[in-house]
């Protein structure tokens, strides 16, 4: 079975072709970073229009690279949510239309299920069951996974997602868009331990997260320290390092609790923030100390991409699930609402 995958949930247009026997045949992603940089964040209307411009040429490109004709495809998978509704409708509308025109089934894929399953594209891949940390600009969730489609939410952010906190703190530090990677780069120059930020919600039981207070703490620290210190460039780097250390340690503490509670020795990290090098190093060390292992997608598949949608769609289409002609786009969509295979 060969599947065309389409991702248009936010500000990246991703297209891929996945084959059940040969694996990932081709994938490409167009990022809208330059388009939104002037505004310091994603402008939904501009995102939707750019998906309209980019999607059809990218589909042609990927099909050519994969040596695939329409007659070779067995299904189309598109992101149906969660995400920006206008952006979702672009991919869902075109994906469902192509499936109808080609006479093949289509499936709407949950964006976070795509991220959750992305490490299964790697070798070695995690066996079930495992705990997944989904950590991005829009989500921070811990999920117990027993099989494809069998998910139990263990904890999530009660306010800002970790990636959102990275981006907001980057703005406080006057860093360019996108803020998260810029802050992580600046943190490499920071002196560890010069400032100590709180580790929110780690002093109590539970697996929920809260990151909104960290950006307020960062704002107050910036105001106080930049007025006090002469080496303001180094002060900014030290603050970035303290912030990153706080987020990373908070995530690691909660992950340790989650794998212990679930009784598993496999931890999956996925989503844009899973590309953070300090987070990966700390998680690897934590899991090794427990006699377990952490799994990640390759860096190119950490951010939004069509490969994860094609793969997740393949799982469900191969199980006989598909969508009717009346497709939907869901800006909010609980992961636990997905049907099992």
N, C-alpha and C positions, 0 to 999 in steps of 0.2 A: 504494500500500500504506500502510495506516494502523495504527500500532503503539501499544499501551498499554505504558508503561514503569513499573516498580516498583523502588524502591531502599530496602532495609532492612538494609544491612550493619552499621550501628553505631547511632548516636544521632540520625539524621535520617530521617524518613519522607518519601520523595520520590515523586511521581507525575507523569507527563507523557504527552502524546499527540503523536506525531510522524507527519507525513504526507510521503511520499516526494516529492510535488510541491509541496505548500504549505508544507512545513517544520514548525517547531515551532508547534503550535496552542495548547497550554496546558501550564502546569506549575505545581506548587506544592510547597513543602517545609515540613514541620513539624519544628522543632528541639526537641530534648529538653534544651537547655542548663539551663533552670530546674529540670527534674526532677533532674538530676545535680549541680547546683551545690553542694548541701549536703554531698555526698560528695567533692567535689574531683576527680571523674573519673567515667567511665562505669561504671554498675553493670549488668552484662549482663542479669540477670533483669528489672530495671526497664525496660531498653531494649526487651526482647522484648515485655513486656506492653503498653508504650505503643504499639508498632507494631500490636498487635492492636486496640487501641482506635481508633487514628487512620486505619488504612489504608483501610477500606471507605468512610468518609465522604469521604476525600480523593479516592478514585477517582470517587465520584459527583460531587464538585465539579468535578474536571478534565473529566470527560465533558460536564458541563453547559456549562462555559466554552468547550469546544471545539465545542459543538453536535454531539456525537457520540453515537450510540446503539451498543449492542452489535453490531447488524447491520452497522454501518459499519466495524468493526474487522477487520483481517486477521491480527492476531497479538498475542501478549502476550510482553513481555520482562521478566525479573526478574533481580535480582542473585543469582547462585548462589555467589559467593565472590570473593575471600577476605573474611573478616569474622567477626563473632561468630556462632557456629553457631545459637544460638537465634533471633537477629534474622533471620538469613538464611532460616531455615525458615518464618518468618511470611510473608515476601514470596514465597518460592518456593512454599509450599503454596497460598496464595491465588491467586497468578498462574497456577499450573498448573491449579487447579480452575476458575478463570474460563475459561481457554482450553478446557478439556474441556467445560464447560457450554455455551459459545458455539460449539463446533465449529470452532475455529480453532487453528493451531499455536502452540506456545510455545517459547521459547528461554531458556536460562540464560546470563546475561552475566557476563563477568569484570569485576569492579569497576574494576580499573585500566585495562582496555581502554576502559571507559566514559570515565574521566578522559582517557586518551590521545587519544581521538577527539573530545572535547568542543570543542576549537578549530575543528573542521571545521563546527560549527554557525554559525560567525561569517562575516562578509563583510568583508574577504577571508579566505579560509581557506588553510592551507598546502597546497602541492602535495607529492606524494611524490617523492623520499624526503626524510625529515627525521630529526633527532634529537629525542627527547622527554625532558625532565626531569620525572619524576613525583615530586612532593614534597608529602608530607602528614604527618599524625600517625602513620601506620603504615608508610609507604613512602618511601624515597628511592632512585630508580633512574634510570639513564640508559639509554635504549633506542634502538637504530637501527631505524627504521621504513621499510620499502620499499613496503608496501601494507597494507590492512586484513588483519590476521591474520598478517602476516609481520614478526615482531619478533625482534631479537637483543639480548640483555642485554649492555650494555657495562660497567656498574658499578652497585654498590648499597651501601647502608650495611651495615657488618659488625656494627653494634650498634644504637644508637638511631637512629630516623629523625629528620630535621631538625625536623619538627613536634613529635615527642615530646620532643626536647631543649628546644624553646621552652617547652613546657608544664611540664617539670620545673624549668627555670630560673625560670619565673614563680612556681612554688611557693616556691622558695628566696627570691624577692624579696617573698613574701607578697602576690602579686597574685591577684585573683579569678579564678574559673573562667569561661570557658575562658581558659587562660593565654596562649596564643600571641598572640592579638590584643591582650590587655592589655599584654603585654611590648612589642609593637611600638609601641603608643600611648605607653607610658612612655619608650621610647627616643627619641621625637621631642623630648623635653625634655632629653636627655642631651648632654653635651659630647663631640664626637668627638675621639678620641685621648687622652682623659684616662686610659683604661686600654687596654691592648693584649692581646687574647686570642689564643691560638694558632690557626693555620689548619690543622687536623689533616689529615695525609696528603697535603699539597700539596708537601712537600719530597721526594717520591719519585715515580717513574712510576706510572701506573695511574689508574683511574677509580672506584675504590671510595671510600666515605666512612666516617668515624667521628666521631660527635658525642657519645658518652657522656662523654669526657674534658672537654668544654667545660662541662658542668654541674658537674663536680667543681671545675674551675678557677673557675667562678662562685661556688660555695659557699665556697671558701677566700677569694676576694676579698671577698665579702660579710662574712664573719666578721672579716677583718682591717680593712677600710676602715670599716665601721660602728662599730667600736670606736675607730678613730683620728680620724675626721672628725666635726666638729660638725654640718655640713649633711647629715644622713643622707638626707633626701629627695632632694637633688641627687646624692648618692653612688649611691643606688639607680638613678636615671635614667642616670647615667654608666655604671654597670655594665650596665644593659639595652642601652644604645647599643653598648657594646663587644662584648657578646655577639651582638647582631644583626649588627653589622658583620662579625664573625668568620664567622658562618654564611653570610651573603650572599656574602662574598668567596670562601669555600671553594666554594660552589655555582657561582659564576661561573668560577672557575679550572677546575673540572672540566668545565663546559659548554664552555669554550673548547677544552679538550683534545679533548672528544668530537666536536665539529663538525669540528675539524681532522682527527682520525683517520678520521672517516666521509667526509670530503671533500664536505660539504654546506654550504649557506648558509642553511638554514632550521632554526630551533630552536623547539620547542613546549614551553611550560611549562604544567603542569596539576596539579591537586590543591590542597588548602586553602592551603598555604604560597605557592602561586603568586599569591595575592592580595596578598602583601606588597609595599608600594609601593617600598621601597628595593631589593628584589630585582628588580622589574620595571625600575626605572630603570637599575640597573647592567647587567642583561642587555641592555636596549635599546642602551645605549652600547657594550657589547662587540660585539654583532652588527653595529651600524652601522659600527664601526671595521674590521670584516672585510668590509664590503660585503654583509652579509646582513641577515636580519630575524628577529625573534622574534614568536611568535604565542601568544595566550592566550585562554582562554574569558572571557566577561563575568564580572564578580565574582559574580553570582548562581549561576553554574555552576562556580565553583572548588571550593566545598564539595560534599559528596555531594548528588546530585539525581537525579530521575527522568528528566530530559531526556537526560542522557548515556546512560542505560540504554536508553531508547526508541530513540535514534539508533544506538547500537551494535547493539541487537537488530534494528533494521531492516536493517542491512548484512548480517547473517547470515541472517535470514529471507528477504530478497530473493534471497540466493544459494542458497536451498533447504535450509538447515540448520534443524533443529528438534529438540526434545527428546521422548523417549518419555514415557508416563504416569508411569513410575518416575523422578521427578526427584531430584536430589541437591543438597546444600548442602556446600560445601567451604571450611572455615575457612582452609586453605592451598591455594594453587593457582598454580603458576608461570605467568607470562604467556607464556613461550615454549612452554608445552604446548598452547596454543590451535591448532586446525587453521586452515590458510589458507582463504581463500574460493575 
